[in-house]
């Protein structure tokens, strides 16, 4: 699970999660911590791009106001469209 700095406590719930190092008050991050943050950010950006593409569909970017049973089907269809676009590029 890759998370941003807003999810600092997620490690207690999900041990395999990764969050960036937070700068301690009145001090700096070490060069190693900065490098780890950069590597984590480069992994997260790919996921953020997928979210951006999926949110083009209004059904995923706004409140869902339809029958809940159909949401899963519709989400899978949108994901299939996105995957099809990826493989055809």
C-alpha positions as CSV (number, residue, x, y, z in Angstrom):
1,X,0.0,0.0,0.0
2,X,1.5,3.3,-1.1
3,X,0.3,6.3,0.8
4,X,1.1,10.0,1.1
5,X,2.1,11.8,4.3
6,X,-1.5,12.2,5.4
7,X,-1.6,8.5,6.2
8,X,1.2,8.3,8.8
9,X,-0.8,6.0,11.1
10,X,-1.6,3.4,8.4
11,X,1.5,1.4,9.3
12,X,-0.2,0.3,12.6
13,X,-3.1,-1.2,10.6
14,X,-1.3,-2.4,7.5
15,X,2.3,-3.3,8.1
16,X,3.4,-3.5,4.4
17,X,2.3,0.1,3.7
18,X,4.8,2.7,2.6
19,X,4.6,6.3,3.5
20,X,7.2,9.1,2.9
21,X,9.4,10.2,5.7
22,X,8.1,13.3,7.5
23,X,10.6,16.1,8.3
24,X,11.1,16.3,12.0
25,X,10.4,19.7,13.6
26,X,13.4,22.1,13.4
27,X,15.6,19.6,11.5
28,X,16.1,18.2,8.0
29,X,15.7,14.9,6.4
30,X,18.8,12.9,5.8
31,X,19.9,12.4,2.1
32,X,18.9,8.7,2.4
33,X,15.4,9.7,3.6
34,X,15.1,12.2,0.7
35,X,16.1,9.5,-1.8
36,X,13.6,7.0,-0.3
37,X,10.9,9.7,-0.6
38,X,11.8,10.3,-4.2
39,X,11.6,6.6,-5.0
40,X,8.2,6.3,-3.3
41,X,6.9,9.3,-5.2
42,X,8.0,7.9,-8.5
43,X,6.0,4.7,-7.7
44,X,3.0,6.7,-6.5
45,X,2.8,8.9,-9.6
46,X,1.9,6.0,-11.8
47,X,-1.1,5.2,-9.6
48,X,-2.1,8.9,-9.5
49,X,-2.1,8.9,-13.3
50,X,-4.5,5.9,-13.4
51,X,-6.8,7.7,-11.0
52,X,-6.7,10.8,-13.2
53,X,-7.7,8.7,-16.2
54,X,-10.5,6.9,-14.4
55,X,-11.9,10.2,-13.0
56,X,-12.6,11.3,-16.6
57,X,-15.7,9.2,-16.2
58,X,-18.2,11.3,-14.3
59,X,-19.6,8.2,-12.5
60,X,-16.3,7.9,-10.7
61,X,-15.5,11.6,-10.1
62,X,-18.9,12.5,-8.5
63,X,-21.3,11.0,-6.0
64,X,-22.8,7.8,-7.3
65,X,-26.6,8.2,-7.4
66,X,-27.8,5.0,-9.0
67,X,-28.4,1.4,-7.9
68,X,-25.4,0.2,-5.8
69,X,-25.6,-3.3,-7.2
70,X,-24.7,-2.0,-10.7
71,X,-21.7,0.1,-9.5
72,X,-19.3,-2.8,-9.4
73,X,-20.3,-3.8,-13.0
74,X,-19.9,-0.2,-14.2
75,X,-16.6,0.2,-12.5
76,X,-15.3,-3.0,-14.1
77,X,-16.4,-1.8,-17.5
78,X,-14.6,1.5,-17.1
79,X,-11.5,-0.3,-15.9
80,X,-11.8,-2.6,-18.9
81,X,-12.0,0.4,-21.2
82,X,-8.9,1.9,-19.6
83,X,-7.0,-1.4,-19.9
84,X,-8.0,-1.6,-23.5
85,X,-6.7,1.9,-24.2
86,X,-3.4,1.0,-22.5
87,X,-2.8,-2.1,-24.5
88,X,-3.6,-0.4,-27.8
89,X,-1.2,2.5,-27.4
